[in-house]
Structures are given as structure tokens and as C-alpha cells.
């Protein structure tokens, strides 16, 4: 029985390793494509003389707290300004941090 189980286990393990490598390769390709896309968008914005500011439409105290890295304060200010619930405000601020690149 062990002589059959071990080779089968080895085959399953090899397939899983190959799938992981394929996934990593696909992710690397997506990362490169995304970087090219970002560079193109940056060039278009520059040539159109458009300044991209994802915090432009935020209440000033929320934008200020985000710039200082005060996440909890930003959530509180966003809740006060919009009346949003805690989860909604937290999700919004975290999403904004990811888009802006602030963590």
C-alpha cells in the first residue's frame, strides 16, 4: 500500500508546485503590465496638464489626517463629515490609502 501512496503523493505535490509557479509567473506578468499602464496614464496626465489629486474632494480635515498618517483620526473625521458608519468609513479610508499609496 505504501508503495502506491508515496508516488501518488509525489505526483500531487509536483502538480501543486507547477501550479504555484504558473500563478507566480502570471502575477509577475500582470505587475509588469500594470506598471506600463500606470506610466502611460502618468504621461497622458502630464501632457494634458492635469494634476491628479485623489484627496481633492475630501473634507480638509480628512485629507490632512491622511497626509499625516493618522488613520484613526481620518476615519473619525470622515464619519463626522459624512455620517458614515464605522465599517464604511474604515473601508473607505483604507481603500483611499491603497489608491494613494499611503499605508
SVG drawing of the C-alpha trace seen along z (x, -y; Angstrom):
<svg xmlns="http://www.w3.org/2000/svg" viewBox="-25 -72 32 74">
<polyline fill="none" stroke="black" stroke-width="0.4" points="0.0,0.0 2.8,-2.5 4.5,-1.8 1.4,-3.2 0.6,-6.1 4.1,-7.7 4.4,-8.0 0.8,-9.4 1.6,-11.9 4.8,-12.9 2.8,-13.4 0.2,-15.6 3.0,-17.6 4.7,-18.1 1.5,-19.3 0.9,-21.8 4.4,-23.1 3.9,-23.6 0.6,-25.4 2.2,-27.7 5.0,-28.6 2.5,-29.3 0.5,-31.5 3.6,-33.4 4.6,-33.9 1.1,-35.2 1.3,-37.6 4.7,-38.9 3.3,-39.5 0.3,-41.4 2.6,-43.5 4.7,-44.5 1.5,-45.3 0.2,-47.4 3.4,-49.3 3.3,-50.1 -0.3,-51.2 0.5,-53.5 3.4,-55.0 1.1,-55.7 -1.6,-57.3 1.0,-59.4 2.3,-60.6 -1.2,-61.4 -2.0,-63.4 1.3,-65.3 0.7,-66.1 -2.9,-67.2 -1.6,-69.3 -3.9,-67.6 -2.9,-67.3 -4.2,-64.1 -5.1,-64.5 -7.3,-61.7 -7.8,-63.7 -9.1,-66.8 -12.8,-66.1 -12.3,-65.1 -13.1,-67.2 -10.0,-69.2 -9.5,-67.6 -9.8,-64.1 -7.1,-64.9 -4.9,-66.5 -5.1,-63.4 -4.3,-61.1 -1.3,-63.2 0.0,-63.0 -0.6,-59.2 -3.3,-59.5 -5.6,-56.7 -7.9,-56.6 -8.3,-60.4 -9.1,-60.3 -11.8,-57.7 -13.3,-59.8 -13.2,-62.9 -14.8,-61.1 -17.5,-59.7 -18.2,-63.2 -18.3,-64.8 -20.4,-62.1 -22.4,-60.4 -20.9,-57.0 -20.8,-54.0 -17.5,-52.8 -17.0,-49.9 -18.0,-52.0 -15.6,-54.8 -12.8,-52.4 -13.2,-50.7 -13.3,-54.0 -10.1,-55.3 -8.2,-52.1 -9.2,-52.0 -8.1,-55.6 -4.8,-54.8 -4.2,-51.9 -5.0,-54.1 -2.8,-57.0 0.0,-54.7 -0.2,-55.7 -0.2,-52.9"/>
</svg>
